[in-house]
């Protein structure tokens, strides 16, 4: 939101006050600004200085107000022509020697400047390429307070910053599907999940390769489009994880199971994006799913359904995008060996039931694929690897995504309502098979739609316009799991 920095320098006892609901970081700007102005070779006025941050009822936070406050004081004391500030937006944190440090959310600020009709935006040099990517406003990167004064005072000619590199080509990851022995069924399931952005639960004993498979999921995802890169970069920049350039790879977030509800879904007194938003347009991997807090997991139900998370606090209500592929892994029981052919499970039926009961039915109903990952035999472990490389799988996934984007402008996981019925219409044998399965498997309305979406993705991977019986059969097979009795 736009904040106007008003500065008044008037006769009276020397003092420096900041009003307009500033937080501690903004209040401390008084010392940074005073020292930075002096160390930059300017004279700090020995008068009464009052800075007002308007609108007064909006809480201000962070050090990004340092530079506009300093420039306002210099303009009010005559060291900088006030006309040079017309039509300009200014953000930046000052160091004590007058240098400029990077800030959070430069891309979003540039978007706000464009929306407000500003013609110029002055930011720290580190953040200039990121901010310039939004277009529609000229962004100028500055190294110090003196540079900003010279530029705004029309004493120095500075060229607008060039946008961060928009080369969306993928750099091949070190972790490749070809490194995984066996597990053809699980690999196929992850390919389907990647092609349609579907949610997956993998279950199996320890050491069967669940985490290894999950870590290779980013390698089969298609490159981000420019629009997606800007969306993802805005979120990461606002959270302080930006590096001054556009994000080039789809996010892969793997929080520890001790993560809090706010850390996973977002929150705090001043709402921040959580892991589910930081994984927007990418993968959120929850390893050892039952070990996560029940409250934290339940907070994911709305984001998984709506593709966004809304955080309501007394100060504000914030909505962050959260369209992710949720990838989960878990053991079948506390000891991990229930149903294993080689190791004996030591858990009682009650322990197994309580362990699996940590995951609620409504959350499971939002999952698309249930994949059993069995222990590999000695022969499978020792045989020479002949698996497909991630690059080849990604080509098929990218082709399927192109088909989906051309057809409905979004992955199949986002289909709903009338559009879902049109795109996923069944005929003949496919309709008969699905009708029988709905009754036998007791699918809920949500489960019914999710099977149709997965069948549509399987058909897209096969290059078929119409969903056939074999596509429905594969989708139904992914809905079954011995672990949850599905």
C-alpha positions in Angstrom: 0.0 0.0 0.0 1.3 3.5 -0.8 2.7 5.5 2.2 3.4 9.2 1.9 6.3 10.5 3.9 5.7 14.1 5.1 8.5 16.0 6.7 8.3 19.3 8.6 11.4 21.2 9.7 10.5 24.1 12.0 12.2 26.4 14.5 12.2 25.1 18.1 14.2 22.8 20.4 16.1 20.3 18.3 14.2 17.0 18.1 13.3 14.2 15.7 9.9 12.5 15.9 8.2 9.9 13.7 4.5 9.5 13.9 1.9 7.4 11.9 1.9 4.1 13.8 5.6 3.2 13.2 7.0 -0.1 14.6 10.3 -0.4 16.4 12.3 -0.8 13.2 10.8 2.5 11.8 11.3 4.3 15.1 15.0 3.3 15.1 15.2 5.0 11.6 15.8 8.2 13.6 19.3 7.2 14.5 20.2 5.6 11.2 18.9 8.6 9.2 20.6 11.1 11.5 24.0 9.4 11.2 23.7 8.5 7.5 22.9 12.1 6.6 26.0 13.4 8.6 28.3 10.7 7.2 27.2 11.5 3.7 28.5 15.0 3.9 25.1 16.8 4.6 24.1 18.8 7.6 21.3 17.4 9.8 19.0 20.3 10.7 19.4 21.5 14.3 15.7 22.2 14.4 12.5 20.4 15.3 11.9 17.6 12.8 8.6 15.8 12.5 8.0 13.0 10.1 4.5 11.8 9.4 3.8 8.5 7.6 0.4 8.7 6.0 -2.2 7.2 6.2 -1.9 7.5 10.0 -4.1 4.5 10.8 -2.0 2.0 8.9 0.8 0.3 10.9 4.2 0.8 9.3 7.0 -1.7 9.7 10.5 -2.4 8.5 13.5 -0.3 7.5 12.4 0.5 3.9 11.3 4.0 5.1 14.9 5.1 5.9 15.7 6.5 2.5 12.4 8.4 1.9 12.7 9.9 5.4 16.3 11.0 4.8 15.4 12.5 1.4 12.4 14.3 2.9 14.5 15.9 5.6 17.1 17.0 3.0 14.3 18.5 0.8 12.6 20.2 3.7 16.0 21.8 4.8 16.8 22.9 1.2 19.7 20.5 0.5 17.5 18.8 -2.2 15.1 20.5 -4.7 11.6 19.3 -3.6 10.5 19.2 -7.2 12.9 16.3 -7.8 10.7 14.0 -5.7 7.5 14.6 -7.8 6.2 11.4 -9.3 8.9 9.3 -7.7 8.6 6.4 -5.3 11.5 5.8 -2.9 12.3 2.8 -0.7 15.6 1.6 0.9 17.3 0.9 4.2 20.3 3.1 5.2 23.5 2.0 6.7 25.4 4.3 9.0 27.8 5.3 6.3 25.0 6.3 4.0 25.0 3.2 1.9 21.8 1.4 0.8 20.9 -2.1 1.9 18.4 -4.4 0.2 14.8 -4.6 1.2 11.9 -7.1 1.2 9.2 -7.1 -1.4 10.8 -4.9 -4.1 8.8 -6.6 -6.9 5.5 -6.0 -5.1 6.5 -2.4 -4.4 7.2 -1.8 -8.1 3.8 -3.2 -9.0 2.2 -0.8 -6.4 4.2 2.1 -7.9 2.9 1.2 -11.4 -0.7 0.9 -10.0 -0.4 4.4 -8.4 0.8 6.0 -11.6 4.3 6.8 -10.5 6.9 7.3 -13.3 10.0 6.5 -11.3 11.0 4.2 -8.5 14.2 4.5 -6.6 15.4 1.3 -4.8 18.7 -0.1 -3.5 20.9 -1.3 -6.3 20.6 -5.0 -5.3 16.9 -4.9 -5.7 16.7 -3.0 -9.0 16.7 -5.9 -11.5 14.0 -7.7 -9.5 11.8 -4.6 -9.4 12.3 -3.8 -13.1 10.8 -7.1 -14.1 7.3 -5.9 -13.4 7.4 -3.3 -16.2 5.4 -0.1 -16.5 7.6 2.0 -14.2 11.2 3.1 -14.6 13.3 1.6 -11.8 16.6 3.2 -10.7 19.1 1.4 -8.5 21.2 3.5 -6.0 24.2 2.5 -4.0 24.0 5.3 -1.4 22.1 8.3 -0.1 24.5 10.6 -2.0 23.7 8.8 -5.3 19.9 9.2 -4.7 20.3 12.9 -3.9 22.4 13.5 -7.0 19.9 11.7 -9.2 16.7 13.3 -7.8 18.4 16.7 -7.8 19.0 16.2 -11.5 22.7 16.4 -11.0 23.4 12.9 -12.3 22.1 10.9 -15.2 21.3 7.4 -14.3 20.0 4.7 -16.7 16.9 2.7 -15.7 17.7 -0.8 -14.4 17.3 -3.7 -16.7 15.0 -6.5 -15.7 16.4 -9.6 -14.1 17.3 -12.3 -16.6 14.1 -13.9 -18.0 15.9 -17.0 -19.3 13.6 -19.7 -18.1 15.8 -22.6 -19.2 16.2 -25.3 -16.6 19.6 -26.3 -15.2 19.6 -30.1 -14.8 19.6 -31.1 -11.2 22.1 -33.5 -9.7 19.3 -35.7 -8.4 17.8 -37.7 -11.3 15.1 -40.3 -11.7 17.7 -42.5 -13.3 19.4 -42.9 -9.9 16.3 -44.7 -8.4 16.3 -48.5 -8.7 13.0 -50.1 -9.5 9.8 -48.5 -8.2 8.3 -48.2 -11.7 4.8 -47.8 -10.3 5.8 -45.0 -8.0 7.7 -43.2 -10.8 4.7 -43.4 -13.1 2.5 -42.0 -10.3 4.8 -39.0 -9.7 4.8 -38.4 -13.5 1.0 -38.3 -13.5 1.1 -36.0 -10.4 3.6 -33.7 -12.1 1.6 -33.5 -15.3 -1.6 -32.5 -13.6 -0.4 -30.9 -10.4 -2.1 -33.6 -8.3 -1.5 -34.4 -4.6 0.2 -37.6 -3.6 0.7 -39.8 -0.5 3.5 -42.4 -0.7 3.5 -45.1 2.0 6.0 -47.8 2.6 8.7 -49.2 5.0 11.8 -47.3 5.9 14.5 -47.3 3.1 12.1 -48.1 0.3 13.0 -44.9 -1.5 10.1 -42.5 -0.7 12.2 -39.5 0.1 14.6 -40.3 -2.7 11.7 -40.2 -5.2 10.3 -37.0 -3.7 13.6 -35.2 -3.9 13.6 -35.9 -7.6 10.2 -34.5 -8.3 11.4 -31.0 -9.2 13.5 -32.5 -12.0 10.4 -33.6 -13.9 8.4 -30.4 -13.5 8.1 -28.1 -16.5 9.9 -24.7 -16.5 8.0 -21.7 -14.9 6.4 -19.3 -17.3 7.3 -15.6 -17.0 4.0 -14.9 -15.3 4.5 -17.7 -12.8 8.1 -16.6 -12.1 6.9 -13.1 -11.2 4.2 -14.5 -8.9 6.7 -16.8 -7.1 9.3 -14.1 -6.8 6.8 -11.7 -5.3 6.1 -14.2 -2.5 9.7 -15.1 -1.8 10.7 -11.4 -1.9 8.0 -10.4 0.6 9.2 -13.2 2.9 12.8 -12.0 2.8 14.1 -14.9 0.7 14.6 -13.0 -2.5 18.1 -12.4 -3.9 17.4 -9.6 -6.3 16.5 -11.8 -9.3 13.5 -13.7 -10.6 13.0 -17.2 -9.3 14.0 -19.6 -12.1 13.0 -23.1 -10.8 9.7 -24.3 -9.4 9.9 -24.2 -5.6 10.4 -27.3 -3.6 9.7 -26.8 0.1 10.3 -29.6 2.7 9.6 -28.2 6.2 10.4 -30.3 9.2 7.5 -32.0 11.0 8.0 -29.7 14.0 6.8 -26.7 11.9 4.1 -24.6 13.5 0.7 -23.9 12.0 1.8 -20.4 11.2 5.0 -21.6 9.7 3.1 -24.1 7.4 0.0 -22.1 6.4 1.2 -18.6 7.2 0.3 -16.2 9.9 1.8 -14.1 12.7 0.7 -10.8 14.2 1.5 -9.2 10.8 0.6 -12.1 8.5 3.5 -13.6 6.6 3.4 -16.3 3.9 3.9 -19.9 5.1 5.5 -22.9 3.5 2.4 -23.6 1.5 2.6 -20.2 -0.2 6.4 -20.3 -0.6 5.7 -23.5 -2.6 3.3 -21.8 -4.9 3.5 -23.3 -8.4 5.8 -25.9 -7.0 6.0 -28.8 -4.6 5.3 -28.9 -0.8 6.9 -32.1 0.5 5.8 -33.4 4.0 8.0 -36.2 5.0 6.8 -38.4 7.8 3.2 -37.0 7.5 1.7 -38.4 10.7 4.4 -36.7 12.8 3.2 -33.3 11.8 0.9 -31.4 14.2 -2.8 -32.2 13.5 -3.7 -28.5 13.8 -1.0 -27.6 11.2 -2.2 -30.3 8.8 -5.8 -29.3 9.1 -4.8 -25.7 8.2 -3.9 -27.0 4.7 -7.4 -28.1 3.9 -8.6 -24.7 2.6 -5.4 -23.9 0.6 -5.5 -27.3 -1.1 -9.1 -26.8 -2.2 -9.0 -23.1 -3.1 -5.4 -22.6 -4.2 -5.0 -19.7 -1.8 -4.8 -19.1 2.0 -6.6 -16.3 3.8 -5.1 -15.1 7.1 -7.3 -12.9 9.3 -5.9 -10.8 12.1 -7.2 -7.8 14.0 -4.8 -5.5 12.0 -5.5 -6.9 8.6 -6.8 -9.8 6.4 -4.3 -11.1 3.9 -4.7 -13.6 1.1 -1.6 -15.4 -0.3 -1.6 -17.7 -3.3 -1.0 -21.4 -2.5 -1.5 -23.5 -5.6 0.8 -26.4 -4.8 1.4 -30.0 -5.5 1.3 -31.6 -2.1 3.7 -34.6 -1.9 3.6 -36.6 1.3 5.4 -39.7 2.5 4.8 -41.9 5.6 5.4 -45.3 7.1 2.5 -47.7 7.4 2.9 -47.9 11.2 5.1 -46.6 14.1 7.8 -49.2 13.6 7.4 -48.9 9.8 7.1 -52.6 8.8 3.4 -53.3 8.7 2.7 -55.4 5.6 6.4 -55.9 4.9 7.4 -59.3 3.5 10.8 -59.5 5.2 10.5 -57.7 8.6 8.0 -58.5 11.3 5.8 -55.6 12.5 6.0 -55.1 16.3 3.0 -52.7 16.5 -0.4 -53.6 17.9 -3.6 -53.0 16.0 -4.4 -50.2 18.3 -1.0 -48.5 17.8 -1.4 -48.8 14.0 -4.9 -47.4 14.1 -3.9 -44.4 16.3 -0.8 -43.7 14.1 -2.9 -43.7 10.9 -5.6 -41.8 12.6 -3.4 -38.7 13.0 -4.3 -37.9 9.4 -7.9 -36.8 9.2 -10.4 -38.2 6.6 -11.1 -34.7 5.1 -7.4 -34.2 4.5 -7.0 -37.6 2.9 -10.0 -36.9 0.7 -8.1 -34.0 -0.8 -5.3 -36.3 -2.0 -5.4 -37.6 -5.6 -3.0 -40.5 -5.7 -2.2 -43.1 -3.0 1.1 -44.9 -3.9 2.5 -47.9 -2.1 6.3 -48.0 -2.2 7.4 -51.5 -1.3 10.8 -52.6 -0.1 13.2 -53.5 -3.0 14.6 -57.0 -3.4 18.3 -57.6 -3.4 18.2 -58.2 -7.1 16.5 -54.9 -7.8 19.0 -53.0 -5.6 22.0 -54.6 -7.2 21.0 -54.7 -10.9 22.2 -52.1 -13.3 20.0 -49.1 -13.5 18.1 -48.6 -16.7 15.6 -46.0 -15.5 14.5 -43.0 -17.6 16.3 -39.8 -17.0 14.3 -37.0 -15.5 14.8 -35.0 -18.7 12.8 -37.5 -20.7 10.0 -37.6 -18.2 9.9 -33.8 -18.0 9.4 -33.6 -21.8 6.2 -35.7 -21.5 5.0 -33.7 -18.5 5.6 -30.4 -20.3 3.7 -31.6 -23.4 0.8 -32.5 -21.1 0.9 -29.2 -19.4 0.8 -27.4 -22.7 -2.3 -29.3 -23.7 -4.0 -28.4 -20.4 -3.0 -24.7 -20.7 -4.3 -24.5 -24.2 -7.6 -26.2 -23.2 -8.4 -24.6 -19.9 -5.5 -22.3 -19.0 -4.6 -24.2 -15.8 -3.5 -27.7 -14.7 -6.1 -30.4 -14.5 -6.0 -30.3 -10.7 -7.7 -26.8 -10.9 -10.7 -28.1 -12.9 -14.1 -27.7 -11.2 -17.8 -27.2 -11.8 -19.2 -27.1 -15.3 -15.7 -27.0 -16.9 -14.8 -30.3 -15.1 -17.9 -32.0 -16.6 -17.1 -30.8 -20.0 -13.4 -31.6 -20.1 -13.7 -35.0 -18.2 -16.8 -36.3 -20.0 -16.9 -40.1 -20.1 -18.5 -42.4 -22.7 -19.1 -46.1 -23.3 -16.8 -48.5 -21.5 -15.2 -45.6 -19.5 -18.5 -44.4 -18.2 -19.6 -48.0 -17.2 -16.3 -48.7 -15.4 -16.4 -45.5 -13.5 -20.0 -45.8 -12.5 -19.4 -49.3 -11.0 -16.3 -48.1 -9.2 -18.0 -45.1 -7.6 -20.5 -47.5 -5.9 -17.9 -50.2 -5.0 -15.3 -47.8 -3.6 -17.8 -45.5 -1.9 -16.2 -42.3 -3.4 -17.2 -39.0 -1.9 -18.2 -36.1 -4.2 -14.7 -34.7 -3.9 -13.1 -38.2 -4.5 -15.4 -38.6 -7.6 -14.1 -35.4 -9.1 -10.4 -36.1 -8.2 -10.5 -39.5 -10.0 -11.9 -37.7 -13.1 -9.1 -35.1 -13.0 -6.4 -37.8 -12.7 -8.0 -39.8 -15.6 -7.9 -36.6 -17.7 -4.2 -36.2 -16.9 -3.5 -39.9 -17.8 -5.3 -39.3 -21.1 -3.2 -36.1 -21.7 0.0 -38.0 -21.1 -1.2 -40.6 -23.7 -2.0 -37.8 -26.2 -5.7 -38.8 -26.3 -8.5 -36.2 -26.5 -11.1 -38.6 -25.0 -10.8 -40.4 -21.7 -10.8 -44.1 -22.3 -11.5 -47.0 -20.0 -7.8 -47.7 -19.4 -7.2 -44.1 -18.3 -10.1 -44.4 -15.8 -8.7 -47.8 -14.6 -5.3 -46.3 -13.9 -6.8 -43.3 -12.1 -9.0 -45.6 -9.9 -5.9 -47.8 -9.1 -4.2 -44.7 -7.7 -7.2 -44.1 -5.5 -6.7 -47.5 -3.8 -4.4 -48.0 -0.9 -4.1 -51.0 1.5 -2.8 -48.5 4.1 -6.1 -46.6 4.5 -8.4 -49.2 3.2 -9.2 -47.2 0.1 
